Amino acid sequence: MATRGSRSEKVKRIFQQFDVNRDGGLNREEMSALVVAVNPRVKFSEEQINAILDEVFRTYSEFIDGEKGLTYEGLLRTYDDGAGDVDRDFEALGLELKVEDNAGTSIAVEEASSSSIADERVMEPHKKQRTAAWAASPNHGIVFDDTWKLVDDLEILIKRLKSKQTKDGKVKNDNFDVYSEGWSRELGPSTEITDKRVNWEETGHDYAVFVKELGVLRSRADGARSREEAFDGHMAIGRVLYDQHLFKEALVSFKRACELQPADVRPHFRAGNCLYVLGRHSESKEEFLLALEAAEAGGSQWAYLLPQIHVNLGIALEGEGMVISACEHYREAAILCPTHFRALKLLGSALFGVGEYKAAVKALEEAIYMKSDYADAHCDLASALHGMGDDDNAIKEFQRAIDLKPGHVDALYNLGGLYMDMGRYQRASEMYTRVLSVWPNHWRAQLNKAVALLGAGETEEAKKALKEALKMTNRVELHDAVAHLKQLQKKKLKGNGGGNGEEAFIIVEPSKFKTVGEKTTLRADLSTALDIRSFQRITRLNRCDVDQIKKEINETDVPMSYSGGVPEKSIRKASLEEILRRLLKFLKPETFIGAVKAINQKVLSILDESESGRLDLGMFFAVLAPVCGGSAEKRKRIAYEALLWRPVNEGSNQIRKTDAQRYIKLLRAIYIPSQGASEMLEIHGEMDASLVSLAEFTAMFDDPDWGFGVMSTLLKLELGDRNRHGNHVCATCRYPIIGSRFKEIKSHFSLCSQCYSEGKVPPTNRLEEYRFKEYANESEAMKDKCMWFGIHSKGSSTPATS
């Protein structure tokens, strides 16, 4: 086995070349000159140079000798870690390494090579300048001379393909000449690839020829003299293909390398990166898990790579929507490498994604402390601060992100939303305009711009913005917004008041709201049910049949734990997230993330009051059952069976009364927080040893005052909250009425469910007492109307609705 020349000698020559003041260190000015000199084709901005130097001086701080700068040992370590290519840099600088042969003659070290494509190679005397920085690294680089020949031939094939596709106009986003691994990109995240991705045309004849010739190179790699050399060949082919964004072909090479050396971390790690870029997140996760397993089994050999494996595994998990699980890996990466600011940023963003704002702020502030110009971290910190109600500092952080990156769409869009919440409609409109200048087809920004303009009183401009939004998408909420705008124009309402300064609505105290008929829902019950229904919509739990919980109870094997001496089937949040993924398998990853956030904030925050990170799985299933799909009886029965499954009730066909009471109070604390939170204090210390049957449990559950009697109202909403009522609009908010319509029988105005639940009525209809009748649909209203006319035609003076 032959290796490349004396690497340390080459590094020493490079170091001596740039140590201008001969003080034994490379200061920032000298390092800057080195970076520019070894990348002659790349035009660095001052900002890029500073970022590179900050990274080098931070990562290799143990090799920084005060004002002198980076020592020779430090520069050698950067090359050892794959931050640069010694041979490429050595040749780019035009240096020559002299060694003594056996006869004492001074000769230059040269690399012999031969190839079937020798005629084209002769035209590239400085071919190693094209070789990426990874090639000579002892950890990730090329070991065998014959592998260099494969790389040389592959680069020629890629150059041919590029030349033909460029001539035909098939290559998009061509940036081959500026794409460089640069400093510390060796372990760079695959997600950054998407910002500068090259799209190859893979269906033409030229590409087919390229794949055929690539197959020949792979055969040469397979025909190597040893398994190690074959592995070296396939890894090198994969790395070159990956660098040139030929990800599908790179994956084939990395997979072959995995077959040759299954216990090696590198091919699994590289295959995982390829799969993620190709959008195959689940397969990517599996490869990173194999890489993690191999790295942990390999001891200190792979310690330097472990943080990045954890980071990329977290990114892959997020791609599947598994944000809580991703948090664990980002956290582990930050522990293994405390200076890994990107791991901290990703941790903070993921924590924000599941609604844990306080922890998110802490992680993001640490990331910004290490990298103050991290625009994405500033943006996510602003969102987390807004989530905590600290809007003043949130605005500052959004503005900082925009100052660092003027076209930061997320920062602009979210700042627009924050200004909307604060009633600063003109500023919100400006933010959405800037979003549209960067992303012209952003229909949500266009819609929000229309709403902001409406809030600012610019009705005509709002109409124009809405029309533009309608050109972008045909979603139903846009049509509702148009109808709303027309209604507001009719009433000449502006903002929160009328055109002449009158109020848009008045809020009536609950005692003045009366119901007509047994079917009309009480205002307080509707308010609670609407809140639960909103939770169902976000989580889509009502689309999950409650029988799925029963299946999980039967199939989930949870080890027993003894928290506080009481036996429990407790589970970590990350494991609970996996169960939720099975229950909500029909959701897309981004929708599932929203569902987990809602469940974490509303349910887990109550169940995990001590913030231990572990939850009673049986109680969790029981709490979830009432909001899943299925009949009311089935939901109650599954909740009862979930409580029966808990260790404290094991071996019995009935549950303890104290358990049933605790469950009901937890249920109320979660779903009826205005009443349930104080009730939680009452259950501590109760030691009733009696048992409760399913029938008795159901009676406790249905109690309208102390149970969960609101379920009947919730079921009514589930069945009818998408019903429309023709041209009827709410007299208060002016939106088309969807769901139940509440008609005031004296003044004959109608309210939507939301305004009725909040007690909002139009100011023109002030009454001492309001009497409402609920109509689930227009057929009910029509039937009532016909009955009223029938009675009046017989001479009656009292309508049926009074």
Secondary structure as the mmCIF struct_conf table of DSSP 4:
data_model
#
loop_
_struct_conf.conf_type_id
_struct_conf.id
_struct_conf.beg_label_comp_id
_struct_conf.beg_label_asym_id
_struct_conf.beg_label_seq_id
_struct_conf.end_label_comp_id
_struct_conf.end_label_asym_id
_struct_conf.end_label_seq_id
BEND BEND1 GLY A 5 GLY A 5
HELX_RH_AL_P HELX_RH_AL_P1 ARG A 7 PHE A 18
TURN_TY1_P TURN_TY1_P1 VAL A 20 ASN A 21
BEND BEND2 ASP A 23 GLY A 25
STRN STRN1 LEU A 26 LEU A 26
HELX_RH_AL_P HELX_RH_AL_P2 ARG A 28 VAL A 38
TURN_TY1_P TURN_TY1_P2 PRO A 40 ARG A 41
HELX_RH_AL_P HELX_RH_AL_P3 GLU A 46 THR A 59
TURN_TY1_P TURN_TY1_P3 TYR A 60 TYR A 60
HELX_RH_3T_P HELX_RH_3T_P1 SER A 61 PHE A 63
STRN STRN2 ILE A 64 ASP A 65
HELX_RH_3T_P HELX_RH_3T_P2 GLY A 66 LYS A 68
STRN STRN3 GLY A 69 LEU A 70
HELX_RH_AL_P HELX_RH_AL_P4 TYR A 72 ASP A 80
TURN_TY1_P TURN_TY1_P4 ASP A 81 GLY A 82
BEND BEND3 ALA A 83 GLY A 84
HELX_RH_AL_P HELX_RH_AL_P5 VAL A 86 ALA A 92
TURN_TY1_P TURN_TY1_P5 LEU A 93 GLY A 94
STRN STRN4 LYS A 98 GLU A 100
TURN_TY1_P TURN_TY1_P6 ASN A 102 ALA A 103
BEND BEND4 GLY A 104 GLY A 104
STRN STRN5 SER A 106 ALA A 108
TURN_TY1_P TURN_TY1_P7 SER A 116 ILE A 117
HELX_RH_AL_P HELX_RH_AL_P6 ALA A 118 ARG A 121
TURN_TY1_P TURN_TY1_P8 VAL A 122 MET A 123
TURN_TY1_P TURN_TY1_P9 PRO A 125 HIS A 126
HELX_RH_3T_P HELX_RH_3T_P3 LYS A 127 ARG A 130
BEND BEND5 THR A 131 THR A 131
TURN_TY1_P TURN_TY1_P10 ALA A 133 ALA A 136
TURN_TY1_P TURN_TY1_P11 PRO A 138 HIS A 140
BEND BEND6 GLY A 141 GLY A 141
HELX_RH_AL_P HELX_RH_AL_P7 ASP A 145 LYS A 167
TURN_TY1_P TURN_TY1_P12 ASP A 168 GLY A 169
STRN STRN6 LYS A 172 LYS A 172
BEND BEND7 ASN A 173 ASN A 173
TURN_TY1_P TURN_TY1_P13 PHE A 176 VAL A 178
TURN_TY1_P TURN_TY1_P14 TRP A 183 SER A 184
TURN_TY1_P TURN_TY1_P15 GLU A 186 LEU A 187
HELX_RH_3T_P HELX_RH_3T_P4 SER A 190 LYS A 196
STRN STRN7 ASN A 199 ASN A 199
BEND BEND8 THR A 203 GLY A 204
HELX_RH_AL_P HELX_RH_AL_P8 HIS A 205 ASP A 222
TURN_TY1_P TURN_TY1_P16 GLY A 223 GLY A 223
BEND BEND9 ALA A 224 SER A 226
HELX_RH_AL_P HELX_RH_AL_P9 ARG A 227 ASP A 243
TURN_TY1_P TURN_TY1_P17 GLN A 244 HIS A 245
HELX_RH_AL_P HELX_RH_AL_P10 PHE A 247 LEU A 260
TURN_TY1_P TURN_TY1_P18 PRO A 262 ALA A 263
HELX_RH_AL_P HELX_RH_AL_P11 VAL A 265 VAL A 277
TURN_TY1_P TURN_TY1_P19 LEU A 278 GLY A 279
HELX_RH_AL_P HELX_RH_AL_P12 HIS A 281 ALA A 297
TURN_TY1_P TURN_TY1_P20 GLY A 298 GLY A 298
HELX_RH_3T_P HELX_RH_3T_P5 GLY A 299 TRP A 302
TURN_TY1_P TURN_TY1_P21 ALA A 303 LEU A 305
HELX_RH_AL_P HELX_RH_AL_P13 LEU A 306 GLY A 319
TURN_TY1_P TURN_TY1_P22 GLU A 320 GLY A 321
HELX_RH_AL_P HELX_RH_AL_P14 VAL A 323 LEU A 336
TURN_TY1_P TURN_TY1_P23 PRO A 338 THR A 339
HELX_RH_AL_P HELX_RH_AL_P15 PHE A 341 GLY A 353
TURN_TY1_P TURN_TY1_P24 VAL A 354 GLY A 355
HELX_RH_AL_P HELX_RH_AL_P16 TYR A 357 MET A 370
TURN_TY1_P TURN_TY1_P25 SER A 372 ASP A 373
HELX_RH_AL_P HELX_RH_AL_P17 ALA A 375 GLY A 387
TURN_TY1_P TURN_TY1_P26 MET A 388 GLY A 389
HELX_RH_AL_P HELX_RH_AL_P18 ASP A 391 LEU A 404
TURN_TY1_P TURN_TY1_P27 PRO A 406 GLY A 407
HELX_RH_AL_P HELX_RH_AL_P19 VAL A 409 ASP A 421
TURN_TY1_P TURN_TY1_P28 MET A 422 GLY A 423
HELX_RH_AL_P HELX_RH_AL_P20 TYR A 425 VAL A 438
TURN_TY1_P TURN_TY1_P29 PRO A 440 ASN A 441
HELX_RH_AL_P HELX_RH_AL_P21 TRP A 443 GLY A 455
TURN_TY1_P TURN_TY1_P30 ALA A 456 GLY A 457
HELX_RH_AL_P HELX_RH_AL_P22 THR A 459 MET A 472
HELX_RH_AL_P HELX_RH_AL_P23 VAL A 476 LYS A 491
TURN_TY1_P TURN_TY1_P31 LYS A 492 LYS A 492
STRN STRN8 LEU A 493 LYS A 494
TURN_TY1_P TURN_TY1_P32 GLY A 495 ASN A 496
STRN STRN9 GLY A 497 GLY A 498
TURN_TY1_P TURN_TY1_P33 GLY A 499 ASN A 500
BEND BEND10 GLY A 501 GLY A 501
STRN STRN10 GLU A 503 GLU A 503
BEND BEND11 ALA A 504 ALA A 504
STRN STRN11 ILE A 506 ILE A 507
HELX_RH_3T_P HELX_RH_3T_P6 PRO A 510 LYS A 512
STRN STRN12 PHE A 513 THR A 515
BEND BEND12 GLY A 517 GLY A 517
TURN_TY1_P TURN_TY1_P34 GLU A 518 LYS A 519
BEND BEND13 THR A 520 THR A 520
HELX_LH_PP_P HELX_LH_PP_P1 THR A 521 LEU A 522
HELX_RH_AL_P HELX_RH_AL_P24 ARG A 523 THR A 539
HELX_RH_3T_P HELX_RH_3T_P7 LEU A 541 ARG A 543
BEND BEND14 CYS A 544 CYS A 544
STRN STRN13 ASP A 545 ASP A 545
TURN_TY1_P TURN_TY1_P35 VAL A 546 VAL A 546
HELX_RH_AL_P HELX_RH_AL_P25 ASP A 547 GLU A 555
STRN STRN14 SER A 561 SER A 563
TURN_TY1_P TURN_TY1_P36 GLY A 564 GLY A 565
STRN STRN15 VAL A 566 GLU A 568
STRN STRN16 SER A 570 ARG A 572
HELX_RH_AL_P HELX_RH_AL_P26 LYS A 573 LEU A 583
TURN_TY1_P TURN_TY1_P37 LEU A 584 PHE A 586
BEND BEND15 LEU A 587 LEU A 587
HELX_RH_AL_P HELX_RH_AL_P27 PRO A 589 ILE A 599
HELX_RH_PI_P HELX_RH_PI_P1 ASN A 600 LEU A 604
HELX_RH_AL_P HELX_RH_AL_P28 SER A 605 LEU A 607
TURN_TY1_P TURN_TY1_P38 ASP A 608 SER A 610
BEND BEND16 GLY A 613 GLY A 613
STRN STRN17 ARG A 614 ASP A 616
HELX_RH_AL_P HELX_RH_AL_P29 LEU A 617 LEU A 624
HELX_RH_3T_P HELX_RH_3T_P8 ALA A 625 VAL A 627
BEND BEND17 CYS A 628 CYS A 628
STRN STRN18 GLY A 629 GLY A 629
BEND BEND18 GLY A 630 GLY A 630
HELX_RH_AL_P HELX_RH_AL_P30 ALA A 632 TRP A 645
BEND BEND19 ARG A 646 ARG A 646
HELX_RH_3T_P HELX_RH_3T_P9 PRO A 647 ASN A 649
TURN_TY1_P TURN_TY1_P39 GLU A 650 GLY A 651
BEND BEND20 ASN A 653 GLN A 654
STRN STRN19 ILE A 655 ARG A 656
HELX_RH_AL_P HELX_RH_AL_P31 LYS A 657 TYR A 671
HELX_RH_AL_P HELX_RH_AL_P32 PRO A 673 GLU A 679
HELX_RH_3T_P HELX_RH_3T_P10 MET A 680 GLU A 682
BEND BEND21 ILE A 683 ILE A 683
TURN_TY1_P TURN_TY1_P40 HIS A 684 GLY A 685
STRN STRN20 LEU A 691 VAL A 692
HELX_RH_AL_P HELX_RH_AL_P33 LEU A 694 ASP A 702
TURN_TY1_P TURN_TY1_P41 PRO A 704 TRP A 706
BEND BEND22 GLY A 707 GLY A 707
TURN_TY1_P TURN_TY1_P42 GLY A 709 VAL A 710
HELX_RH_AL_P HELX_RH_AL_P34 MET A 711 GLY A 720
TURN_TY1_P TURN_TY1_P43 ASP A 721 ARG A 722
STRN STRN21 ARG A 724 VAL A 729
TURN_TY1_P TURN_TY1_P44 ALA A 731 CYS A 733
HELX_LH_PP_P HELX_LH_PP_P2 TYR A 735 TYR A 735
STRN STRN22 PRO A 736 ILE A 738
BEND BEND23 GLY A 739 GLY A 739
STRN STRN23 ARG A 741 GLU A 744
TURN_TY1_P TURN_TY1_P45 ILE A 745 SER A 747
STRN STRN24 SER A 750 LEU A 751
HELX_RH_AL_P HELX_RH_AL_P35 SER A 753 GLU A 758
TURN_TY1_P TURN_TY1_P46 GLY A 759 GLY A 759
STRN STRN25 LYS A 760 VAL A 761
TURN_TY1_P TURN_TY1_P47 PRO A 763 THR A 764
BEND BEND24 GLU A 768 GLU A 769
STRN STRN26 TYR A 770 TYR A 775
BEND BEND25 ALA A 776 ASN A 777
HELX_RH_AL_P HELX_RH_AL_P36 GLU A 778 SER A 793
TURN_TY1_P TURN_TY1_P48 LYS A 794 GLY A 795
BEND BEND26 THR A 798 THR A 798
TURN_TY1_P TURN_TY1_P49 ALA A 800 THR A 801
#
